[in-house]
Amino acid sequence: ASKPALRGGLFLLGLAVLLAAVGLLFGAALPGIVHFDDKGNLSGLSSIETLNAAWHWALEGSAGPGGRPLALASFALQYYRWPNPTPLLAWNIAIHAINALLVLWLSVLVLERVGVGQGRALAAGFWVAFLWAALPLLNTSVLFIVQRMTLLSATFVLVGLVFYLKLRASANAPWWHQVGALLVLAVCGVLALLAKESGALIVVYALVLELLLSRHTQQRKLPLA
């Protein structure tokens, strides 16, 4: 097995390479443009002049059934940049890069839970995260300004799943680990919903992880029965 310092160095190297790759892939699309949906949802940014106005704009928005105040608040922080697409899209790219790192972390956690060694888990997790980040399907989520709502929702979903697994630990973990994991999942789920309604899928993803890991645990115990 590799030494902890070496594993840590490889992990940091993987993070740096992943961040650089996302930056190069999506930075090429800058300065970007403002699309029709961007204007329809964000044109009110031009009316923001005070902190109080930004607060009301975020809380009273109608970007979706739930209002999506958390996502709108992120746009309100950049009200003075509207309608210049470059800084708005730069935020989107940065959030997408953070999401890629979270996918890497989540992948490594899952792989280690199913018995893959740390080195192999890191290598496989890197490629999972890179391929996910580079998917052409995600281009619109990153390069349409208003789709930051999707990106932020995904951030909270991924954070919730990562810490759910960290706190959940093994099936034999103390009950307070289980309760803590569920509380983190609930809090992150609410935050994801406040960014976009698709955040409700965190429950489905958590169930899929539970089924995957419990099935693997049962398969490992069967030969010992």
Wavefront OBJ file of the C-alpha trace (Angstrom):
o trace
v 0.000 0.000 0.000
v 1.191 3.521 -0.738
v 2.145 5.841 2.093
v -0.473 8.383 3.322
v 1.639 11.331 2.147
v 1.929 9.819 -1.335
v -1.821 9.096 -1.500
v -2.544 12.649 -0.386
v -0.193 14.046 -3.020
v -1.820 11.959 -5.749
v -5.262 13.106 -4.622
v -4.230 16.777 -4.755
v -2.652 16.230 -8.169
v -5.902 14.675 -9.388
v -7.858 17.676 -8.093
v -5.517 20.133 -9.816
v -5.639 18.274 -13.149
v -9.428 18.026 -12.984
v -9.818 21.741 -12.246
v -7.436 22.657 -15.075
v -9.279 20.367 -17.508
v -12.684 21.882 -16.687
v -11.252 25.386 -16.989
v -9.732 24.667 -20.397
v -12.822 22.900 -21.732
v -15.352 25.540 -20.775
v -13.137 28.629 -20.690
v -12.885 28.339 -24.473
v -16.581 29.302 -24.692
v -16.007 32.728 -23.120
v -16.946 35.555 -23.485
v -20.280 33.808 -24.150
v -23.672 35.318 -24.984
v -26.946 36.145 -23.255
v -29.716 33.752 -24.324
v -33.473 34.232 -24.459
v -34.105 32.380 -21.174
v -31.420 34.462 -19.487
v -33.233 37.660 -20.404
v -36.605 36.303 -19.346
v -35.415 35.310 -15.870
v -32.632 37.770 -15.102
v -33.614 41.076 -16.709
v -34.742 42.273 -13.259
v -31.087 42.438 -12.205
v -30.853 45.814 -13.915
v -33.346 47.239 -11.400
v -31.303 46.271 -8.331
v -29.673 49.287 -6.700
v -29.560 48.391 -2.996
v -29.026 45.344 -0.796
v -32.676 45.481 0.211
v -33.747 45.449 -3.444
v -31.502 42.429 -4.094
v -33.037 40.651 -1.092
v -36.581 41.222 -2.319
v -35.693 40.267 -5.883
v -34.271 36.934 -4.722
v -37.171 36.124 -2.386
v -39.984 37.269 -4.655
v -38.701 35.734 -7.889
v -40.830 33.358 -9.921
v -38.150 31.319 -11.672
v -39.924 28.086 -10.755
v -42.647 26.579 -8.539
v -40.497 27.115 -5.444
v -39.176 30.504 -6.494
v -35.556 29.241 -6.419
v -34.412 32.026 -4.051
v -30.975 30.551 -3.406
v -30.105 30.521 -7.099
v -31.546 34.008 -7.592
v -29.490 35.257 -4.638
v -26.315 34.103 -6.413
v -27.317 36.199 -9.426
v -28.164 39.160 -7.191
v -24.551 39.126 -5.970
v -23.542 39.877 -9.564
v -26.293 42.391 -10.386
v -23.722 45.030 -11.369
v -22.350 42.677 -14.046
v -25.617 42.223 -15.922
v -25.905 41.870 -18.920
v -22.177 41.169 -19.459
v -22.129 37.360 -19.910
v -18.440 36.738 -19.201
v -18.343 37.132 -15.380
v -21.724 35.438 -15.024
v -20.563 32.430 -17.023
v -17.231 32.391 -15.185
v -19.196 31.709 -12.005
v -21.033 28.900 -13.763
v -17.762 27.321 -14.860
v -16.350 27.627 -11.344
v -19.419 25.937 -9.846
v -19.210 23.181 -12.463
v -15.552 22.629 -11.536
v -16.530 22.344 -7.858
v -19.218 19.839 -8.818
v -16.626 17.792 -10.724
v -14.471 17.658 -7.583
v -17.500 16.515 -5.588
v -18.190 13.787 -8.167
v -14.575 12.662 -7.772
v -14.937 12.565 -3.975
v -18.259 10.720 -4.142
v -16.889 8.200 -6.641
v -13.851 7.463 -4.473
v -16.066 6.979 -1.404
v -18.365 4.555 -3.222
v -15.492 2.587 -4.737
v -13.713 2.272 -1.399
v -16.971 1.104 0.213
v -17.204 -1.757 -2.285
v -13.660 -2.850 -1.593
v -11.597 -1.142 -4.293
v -8.122 -0.141 -3.135
v -7.372 3.526 -2.523
v -5.056 3.959 -5.501
v -7.424 2.298 -7.952
v -10.404 4.119 -6.437
v -8.696 7.462 -6.964
v -7.753 6.663 -10.567
v -11.229 5.398 -11.426
v -12.865 8.305 -9.560
v -10.797 10.787 -11.543
v -11.955 9.367 -14.865
v -15.573 9.193 -13.708
v -15.410 12.858 -12.670
v -13.600 13.936 -15.850
v -16.016 12.141 -18.181
v -18.970 13.510 -16.219
v -17.609 17.065 -16.337
v -16.858 16.850 -20.075
v -20.234 15.404 -21.106
v -21.616 17.477 -24.020
v -25.040 17.028 -22.428
v -23.931 19.350 -19.615
v -22.839 22.180 -21.917
v -26.166 23.983 -21.650
v -26.122 23.697 -17.852
v -22.801 25.514 -17.769
v -22.957 27.877 -20.750
v -26.524 29.166 -20.337
v -26.275 31.778 -17.593
v -29.656 31.045 -16.025
v -28.819 27.336 -15.755
v -26.694 28.182 -12.742
v -29.868 27.107 -10.950
v -29.207 23.536 -12.105
v -25.531 23.748 -11.187
v -26.195 25.018 -7.653
v -28.866 22.414 -7.074
v -26.379 19.737 -8.160
v -23.768 21.179 -5.779
v -26.000 20.724 -2.748
v -27.114 17.280 -3.912
v -23.496 16.139 -4.264
v -22.468 17.677 -0.930
v -25.404 15.919 0.702
v -24.507 12.544 -0.798
v -20.813 12.861 0.086
v -21.478 13.680 3.731
v -24.295 11.175 3.890
v -21.809 8.443 2.997
v -19.158 9.858 5.343
v -21.565 9.938 8.308
v -23.476 6.803 7.345
v -20.295 4.724 7.561
v -21.070 1.001 7.806
v -24.394 -0.704 8.389
v -23.257 -1.418 11.960
v -22.464 2.216 12.735
v -24.020 3.726 15.916
v -27.536 5.090 15.572
v -26.395 8.714 15.906
v -24.318 8.266 12.746
v -27.459 7.187 10.927
v -29.475 10.115 12.293
v -26.695 12.571 11.480
v -26.464 11.244 7.927
v -30.218 11.631 7.418
v -30.178 15.162 8.869
v -27.369 16.223 6.539
v -29.234 14.678 3.622
v -32.401 16.572 4.580
v -30.646 19.939 4.995
v -28.779 19.618 1.715
v -31.978 18.466 0.013
v -33.796 21.608 1.148
v -30.925 23.819 -0.032
v -30.916 22.007 -3.383
v -34.669 22.574 -3.710
v -34.180 26.294 -3.032
v -31.842 26.376 -6.038
v -33.997 24.214 -8.331
v -36.763 21.678 -7.843
v -34.652 18.863 -9.311
v -32.864 18.841 -5.943
v -35.629 16.520 -4.700
v -33.814 13.738 -6.571
v -31.297 13.592 -3.724
v -33.655 11.109 -2.047
v -33.594 8.840 -5.100
v -29.804 9.025 -5.365
v -29.399 8.186 -1.664
v -31.671 5.154 -2.060
v -29.651 3.970 -5.069
v -26.447 4.265 -3.037
v -28.023 2.378 -0.135
v -29.201 -0.441 -2.400
v -25.839 -0.671 -4.134
v -23.822 -0.779 -0.925
v -26.197 -3.071 0.984
v -26.275 -5.511 -1.926
v -22.495 -5.525 -2.099
v -22.295 -6.144 1.663
v -24.697 -9.083 1.416
v -22.756 -10.588 -1.473
v -19.543 -10.417 0.541
v -21.200 -12.136 3.523
v -22.809 -14.955 1.527
v -19.670 -17.146 1.219
v -19.266 -17.006 5.013
v -22.798 -18.189 5.713
l 1 2 3 4 5 6 7 8 9 10 11 12 13 14 15 16 17 18 19 20 21 22 23 24 25 26 27 28 29 30 31 32 33 34 35 36 37 38 39 40 41 42 43 44 45 46 47 48 49 50 51 52 53 54 55 56 57 58 59 60 61 62 63 64 65 66 67 68 69 70 71 72 73 74 75 76 77 78 79 80 81 82 83 84 85 86 87 88 89 90 91 92 93 94 95 96 97 98 99 100 101 102 103 104 105 106 107 108 109 110 111 112 113 114 115 116 117 118 119 120 121 122 123 124 125 126 127 128 129 130 131 132 133 134 135 136 137 138 139 140 141 142 143 144 145 146 147 148 149 150 151 152 153 154 155 156 157 158 159 160 161 162 163 164 165 166 167 168 169 170 171 172 173 174 175 176 177 178 179 180 181 182 183 184 185 186 187 188 189 190 191 192 193 194 195 196 197 198 199 200 201 202 203 204 205 206 207 208 209 210 211 212 213 214 215 216 217 218 219 220 221 222 223 224 225
